[in-house]
Amino acid sequence: MNSTVDLLMLPGEFEEYQLQREFFIDMIGLAPKAAQLHITSDSWDGLPSLLGTRMMERDGEWIVPLRQENKDFLVQQAQADNLQSKFVHFFLLHEGTEIVASYDGMCTVLVDESFPSYPLLRKKHAAFLNLME
């Protein structure tokens, strides 16, 4: 292992971050129009600066409407810097329904069957989702 980051990770931790990142990227990409990403404000305190005008704050959450430009930004940040690892808890809401819930830094992720492309997401990320079962 050549990088400092690798030296600080426990065995298997790098692979877990990769699985989390891949799931997060696909979840954001497959999210329906008008969905919103809700991130609890106990997450990394640099998120408001990073997200800027892409987010609004309400009731202890940072909310990012998943318009295409916001999706592109979130995916870019996940690819560059494991953005998803900076969230304590996050939720994907669509039409008032929680279609994805993630707790404790993605230690537990629940995907509702009403999520569009649920079978594809479940099949493609079975290894990650089964790690939590």
C-alpha positions in Angstrom: 0.0 0.0 0.0 1.5 3.3 -1.1 -0.8 6.0 0.2 -1.2 7.4 3.7 -5.0 6.7 3.5 -4.4 3.0 2.9 -2.2 2.8 5.9 -4.9 4.3 8.1 -7.6 1.8 7.1 -8.3 -1.5 8.7 -8.3 -4.6 6.5 -11.5 -4.7 4.4 -12.3 -1.0 5.1 -11.2 0.2 1.7 -13.5 -2.3 0.0 -16.4 -1.3 2.2 -15.9 2.3 1.2 -15.9 1.3 -2.4 -19.1 -0.7 -2.0 -20.7 2.3 -0.2 -19.6 4.7 -2.9 -20.8 2.6 -5.8 -24.2 2.1 -4.1 -24.5 5.8 -3.3 -23.6 6.8 -6.9 -26.2 4.4 -8.4 -28.8 5.4 -5.9 -28.4 9.1 -6.8 -28.3 8.3 -10.5 -31.4 6.2 -10.4 -33.4 8.5 -8.0 -36.6 9.7 -9.5 -37.3 13.3 -10.5 -38.4 15.5 -7.7 -36.6 13.3 -5.1 -34.7 15.0 -2.3 -31.6 13.9 -0.4 -32.0 14.7 3.3 -28.8 14.7 5.3 -28.8 15.1 9.1 -27.0 18.1 10.3 -24.9 16.1 12.7 -22.9 15.1 9.6 -19.6 16.7 8.5 -19.9 20.4 9.3 -18.2 21.3 6.0 -21.2 20.0 4.0 -23.0 23.4 3.9 -20.0 25.1 2.4 -19.4 22.2 -0.1 -23.1 22.1 -1.1 -23.6 25.8 -1.1 -26.8 26.9 -2.9 -27.5 23.3 -3.9 -29.0 22.7 -0.4 -31.4 24.3 2.0 -31.6 23.8 5.7 -34.8 22.8 7.5 -35.6 21.1 10.8 -32.0 19.9 11.5 -31.5 18.5 8.0 -29.7 19.7 4.9 -31.9 19.0 1.9 -30.6 18.7 -1.7 -33.2 18.6 -4.4 -32.0 15.9 -6.9 -32.2 18.0 -10.1 -29.7 16.7 -12.7 -27.1 19.3 -12.0 -27.2 18.4 -8.2 -27.0 14.7 -9.0 -24.0 15.3 -11.2 -22.3 17.2 -8.4 -23.0 14.6 -5.8 -21.7 11.8 -8.0 -18.6 13.8 -8.8 -17.9 14.5 -5.1 -18.5 10.8 -4.2 -16.0 9.7 -6.9 -13.4 12.3 -5.8 -13.7 12.2 -2.1 -16.2 9.5 -0.8 -18.8 12.2 -0.1 -21.2 9.5 1.3 -18.7 8.8 4.1 -19.3 12.3 5.4 -23.0 11.7 6.2 -24.1 10.3 9.6 -27.6 9.6 8.4 -29.3 10.4 5.1 -32.7 9.7 3.6 -34.0 9.9 0.0 -37.6 11.1 -0.1 -39.9 11.1 -3.1 -43.4 12.4 -3.0 -43.4 12.3 0.8 -42.2 8.7 1.0 -38.8 7.6 2.3 -37.5 5.4 -0.4 -33.9 5.0 1.0 -32.7 5.4 4.6 -29.1 5.2 5.7 -28.0 5.2 9.3 -24.7 5.5 11.1 -22.4 6.1 8.1 -24.1 3.6 5.9 -23.8 0.8 8.4 -27.5 0.2 7.8 -29.2 1.0 4.5 -32.9 0.3 3.8 -34.2 0.5 0.3 -38.0 0.6 -0.1 -39.5 -1.5 -2.9 -41.1 1.6 -4.2 -37.7 2.9 -5.3 -37.7 3.0 -9.1 -35.2 0.4 -10.3 -35.4 -1.4 -7.0 -34.7 -4.8 -8.5 -31.7 -3.5 -10.4 -30.3 -1.7 -7.3 -30.8 -4.7 -5.1 -29.2 -7.1 -7.7 -26.2 -4.9 -8.5 -25.4 -4.1 -4.9 -26.4 -7.4 -3.3 -22.9 -7.8 -1.8 -23.1 -4.4 -0.1 -26.7 -4.7 1.0 -26.1 -8.3 2.3 -23.2 -7.1 4.4 -25.7 -5.3 6.6 -28.2 -8.2 7.0 
